[in-house]
Amino acid sequence: MIMELILVVPAWSQTTPAPRKTVSSTGPNSVYIEQLGNGNIIKIDQVGGTNDVGGVAGSVSVDSAGVSTLTVVEPSQSNYGTINGSNNTLTLKQEGDGNNSQYSLRGSNNLYSSLVTGNANQTKLTLGDANTNGLRNTINELINGNTNMTLQNIVGSDIVATTDITGNLNQITSDQKANFASITNTISGNSNIFNIQQIDTGVHTLVLATIGDSNSITTQQQGMNNTTVNISTTGSNNAITVRTSNSTVVLPVLAIPR
């Protein structure tokens, strides 16, 4: 087995390896990890206070305006980020106060990189589920700003998702349950909401470039046909809904104006 675990935190730290759970804290900071498999590499760099990494327990609620709220449960020895499989790489860096990150990686050859700079940002990631591994997935997040949130549920193979956020109060919820799917989402602005779905057997590609505030964009790519959606917006208070499928869209959703 090859395992590399790098934790960088200022001041005091504590490591509790058995059973491959690692706790690292600076004041209120905490990191809880369980690894099962071979060749995993984890690098975590926290600067600031009240940051949480790991701990997959929690809940998500959505109000009538489409705004999601992630309620996390503090990581502990019974609530920790989970990695099952081999050749996974997780790189996470948080700077600021009150950031949360939850993750669960299942499968092989996954790469997840996240850089969070700012305050009160939240990320939540799942690759695979109890029945299906997520293979050959590459997820990159870059968040600069405050109170941004990304929720990603990925069950499938050969999926790429790249997110770049500059601004505050942006929210992304993505559901990728297709094979051979990709998302590139670049955001410059505040209070934008994105709801993204890619499912079924088609090869789905989505490119989003948003400049402005209080935009609401919903995309649903379904079916067996290959689809490409490219949305570029400049301005504010736009509500955009795009649906693609070779048959009737299942459970259609409308973008809610901000």
C-alpha positions as CSV (number, residue, x, y, z in Angstrom):
1,M,0.0,0.0,0.0
2,I,1.2,3.5,-0.8
3,M,-0.3,6.4,1.1
4,E,0.8,10.0,1.4
5,L,-1.0,12.3,3.8
6,I,0.1,15.9,4.2
7,L,-1.6,18.2,6.7
8,V,-0.3,21.7,7.0
9,V,-1.8,23.8,9.8
10,P,-0.3,26.5,12.0
11,A,0.4,25.9,15.7
12,W,-0.8,22.7,17.4
13,S,-1.8,19.5,15.6
14,Q,-2.7,16.0,16.6
15,T,-2.7,12.8,14.5
16,T,-4.7,9.7,15.3
17,P,-4.0,7.1,12.6
18,A,-6.0,4.1,13.6
19,P,-8.1,3.0,11.8
20,R,-6.6,5.4,9.2
21,K,-8.6,8.3,10.7
22,T,-6.5,11.5,10.9
23,V,-7.4,14.4,13.2
24,S,-5.6,17.7,12.6
25,S,-6.7,20.9,14.4
26,T,-5.6,24.4,15.1
27,G,-7.9,25.7,17.7
28,P,-11.4,24.8,16.4
29,N,-10.1,23.4,13.1
30,S,-10.7,19.7,12.6
31,V,-9.9,17.1,9.9
32,Y,-11.3,13.6,10.0
33,I,-10.4,11.0,7.3
34,E,-10.9,7.3,6.8
35,Q,-9.0,5.6,3.9
36,L,-9.7,2.1,2.5
37,G,-7.6,1.1,-0.5
38,N,-4.2,1.7,-2.1
39,G,-2.2,4.6,-3.5
40,N,-4.3,7.4,-2.0
41,I,-2.8,10.8,-1.7
42,I,-4.3,13.5,0.5
43,K,-3.0,17.0,1.0
44,I,-4.8,19.5,3.3
45,D,-3.7,23.0,4.1
46,Q,-5.8,25.0,6.5
47,V,-5.1,28.6,7.5
48,G,-7.6,30.4,9.8
49,G,-10.1,29.2,12.3
50,T,-13.3,27.2,12.5
51,N,-12.6,25.2,9.3
52,D,-14.0,21.7,9.0
53,V,-12.8,19.0,6.5
54,G,-14.5,15.7,6.3
55,G,-17.7,14.6,8.0
56,V,-20.2,13.6,5.4
57,A,-23.2,13.9,7.7
58,G,-25.5,16.8,7.2
59,S,-28.6,18.0,5.3
60,V,-29.5,20.3,2.4
61,S,-32.7,22.4,2.3
62,V,-34.0,24.5,-0.5
63,D,-36.4,27.5,0.0
64,S,-39.0,28.8,-2.4
65,A,-36.5,31.1,-4.0
66,G,-34.2,28.2,-4.9
67,V,-31.6,29.1,-2.3
68,S,-29.9,26.1,-0.8
69,T,-28.7,25.8,2.8
70,L,-26.2,23.2,3.8
71,T,-26.3,22.2,7.5
72,V,-23.2,20.3,8.3
73,V,-22.5,18.1,11.3
74,E,-19.1,18.7,12.8
75,P,-16.5,16.1,11.8
76,S,-15.8,13.6,14.5
77,Q,-14.5,10.0,14.9
78,S,-17.9,8.8,13.8
79,N,-18.4,11.4,11.1
80,Y,-15.6,11.6,8.7
81,G,-14.7,12.0,5.0
82,T,-14.5,8.6,3.4
83,I,-12.2,7.4,0.5
84,N,-12.8,3.9,-0.8
85,G,-10.8,2.4,-3.6
86,S,-7.3,3.1,-5.0
87,N,-5.3,5.8,-6.8
88,N,-7.5,8.6,-5.5
89,T,-6.0,12.1,-5.0
90,L,-7.6,14.7,-2.8
91,T,-6.1,18.2,-2.5
92,L,-7.8,20.8,-0.4
93,K,-6.7,24.2,0.8
94,Q,-8.8,26.5,2.9
95,E,-8.0,30.0,4.0
96,G,-10.3,32.1,6.1
97,D,-12.9,31.5,8.8
98,G,-15.9,29.3,9.0
99,N,-15.3,27.2,5.9
100,N,-16.8,23.7,5.7
101,S,-16.0,20.8,3.3
102,Q,-17.6,17.4,3.1
103,Y,-16.5,14.6,0.7
104,S,-16.9,10.9,0.0
105,L,-14.8,9.4,-2.8
106,R,-15.6,5.8,-3.9
107,G,-13.9,4.0,-6.8
108,S,-10.6,4.4,-8.6
109,N,-8.5,7.0,-10.4
110,N,-10.4,10.0,-8.9
111,L,-8.8,13.4,-8.5
112,Y,-10.5,16.2,-6.5
113,S,-8.8,19.6,-6.0
114,S,-10.3,22.5,-4.1
115,L,-8.9,25.9,-3.2
116,V,-11.2,28.0,-1.0
117,T,-10.1,31.5,-0.1
118,G,-12.6,33.6,1.9
119,N,-15.0,33.2,4.7
120,A,-18.0,30.9,5.4
121,N,-17.7,29.0,2.1
122,Q,-19.1,25.4,2.0
123,T,-18.4,22.6,-0.4
124,K,-19.9,19.1,-0.5
125,L,-18.8,16.4,-2.9
126,T,-19.8,12.7,-3.5
127,L,-18.1,10.5,-6.1
128,G,-19.9,7.3,-6.5
129,D,-22.4,5.7,-4.1
130,A,-22.9,2.5,-2.2
131,N,-23.7,0.6,-5.4
132,T,-21.7,2.4,-8.1
133,N,-18.1,3.5,-8.2
134,G,-17.1,6.7,-9.9
135,L,-14.2,6.0,-12.2
136,R,-11.7,8.4,-13.9
137,N,-13.3,11.5,-12.5
138,T,-11.5,14.8,-12.3
139,I,-13.0,17.6,-10.2
140,N,-11.4,21.0,-9.7
141,E,-12.8,23.9,-7.6
142,L,-11.4,27.4,-7.2
143,I,-13.4,29.7,-5.0
144,N,-12.4,33.3,-4.1
145,G,-15.0,35.1,-2.1
146,N,-17.4,34.7,0.8
147,T,-20.4,32.5,1.5
148,N,-20.2,30.5,-1.7
149,M,-21.5,27.0,-1.9
150,T,-21.0,24.1,-4.3
151,L,-22.9,20.8,-4.0
152,Q,-21.8,18.0,-6.3
153,N,-23.2,14.5,-6.6
154,I,-21.3,12.5,-9.2
155,V,-22.1,8.9,-10.0
156,G,-20.6,7.7,-13.2
157,S,-17.4,7.3,-15.2
158,D,-15.2,9.7,-17.2
159,I,-16.6,12.9,-15.8
160,V,-14.8,16.2,-15.6
161,A,-16.1,19.2,-13.7
162,T,-14.2,22.5,-13.3
163,T,-15.6,25.4,-11.2
164,D,-14.0,28.8,-10.9
165,I,-15.9,31.3,-8.7
166,T,-15.0,34.9,-8.0
167,G,-17.6,36.7,-5.9
168,N,-19.9,36.1,-3.0
169,L,-23.1,34.2,-2.2
170,N,-23.0,32.1,-5.3
171,Q,-24.5,28.6,-5.2
172,I,-23.9,25.6,-7.5
173,T,-25.8,22.3,-7.3
174,S,-24.7,19.7,-9.9
175,D,-25.9,16.2,-10.4
176,Q,-23.8,14.2,-12.8
177,K,-25.0,10.6,-13.2
178,A,-23.9,10.1,-16.8
179,N,-20.8,8.6,-18.4
180,F,-18.6,10.8,-20.4
181,A,-19.9,14.1,-19.1
182,S,-18.1,17.5,-18.5
183,I,-18.9,20.8,-16.9
184,T,-16.9,24.0,-17.1
185,N,-18.4,26.8,-15.0
186,T,-16.8,30.2,-14.6
187,I,-18.5,32.8,-12.4
188,S,-17.7,36.4,-11.8
189,G,-20.3,38.1,-9.7
190,N,-22.5,37.7,-6.7
191,S,-25.7,35.8,-5.6
192,N,-25.9,33.6,-8.7
193,I,-27.6,30.2,-8.5
194,F,-26.9,27.3,-10.8
195,N,-28.7,24.0,-11.0
196,I,-27.1,21.5,-13.3
197,Q,-28.1,18.0,-14.3
198,Q,-26.4,15.5,-16.6
199,I,-27.8,12.0,-16.6
200,D,-28.4,8.9,-18.8
201,T,-26.1,7.4,-21.5
202,G,-25.4,10.4,-23.7
203,V,-22.1,12.3,-23.8
204,H,-23.1,15.6,-22.2
205,T,-21.0,18.8,-22.3
206,L,-21.8,22.0,-20.5
207,V,-19.9,25.3,-20.7
208,L,-21.1,28.2,-18.5
209,A,-19.5,31.7,-18.4
210,T,-21.4,34.1,-16.1
211,I,-20.6,37.8,-15.4
212,G,-23.1,39.6,-13.3
213,D,-25.3,39.3,-10.2
214,S,-28.5,37.5,-9.2
215,N,-28.7,35.3,-12.2
216,S,-30.5,31.9,-12.1
217,I,-29.5,29.2,-14.6
218,T,-30.9,25.7,-14.7
219,T,-29.7,23.1,-17.2
220,Q,-31.0,19.5,-17.7
221,Q,-29.2,17.3,-20.1
222,Q,-30.8,13.9,-20.4
223,G,-31.2,11.0,-22.8
224,M,-29.0,8.9,-25.0
225,N,-28.1,11.6,-27.6
226,N,-24.8,13.5,-27.3
227,T,-25.5,17.1,-26.2
228,T,-23.5,20.3,-25.9
229,V,-24.8,23.4,-24.1
230,N,-22.8,26.6,-24.1
231,I,-24.3,29.6,-22.1
232,S,-22.5,32.9,-21.8
233,T,-24.3,35.7,-19.9
234,T,-23.3,39.3,-19.1
235,G,-25.7,41.2,-16.9
236,S,-27.9,40.6,-13.9
237,N,-31.2,39.1,-12.9
238,N,-31.4,36.7,-15.8
239,A,-33.4,33.5,-15.5
240,I,-32.3,30.8,-18.0
241,T,-33.6,27.3,-18.4
242,V,-32.2,24.8,-20.9
243,R,-33.3,21.2,-21.3
244,T,-32.1,18.6,-23.8
245,S,-33.2,15.0,-24.3
246,N,-34.1,12.6,-27.1
247,S,-37.5,12.1,-25.3
248,T,-39.7,13.9,-22.8
249,V,-37.6,15.4,-20.1
250,V,-38.0,13.7,-16.8
251,L,-38.9,15.9,-13.8
252,P,-38.4,19.2,-15.6
253,V,-37.2,22.1,-13.5
254,L,-37.5,25.9,-14.2
255,A,-34.9,28.5,-13.2
256,I,-36.4,30.7,-10.5
257,P,-35.9,34.5,-11.1
258,R,-33.8,36.2,-8.4
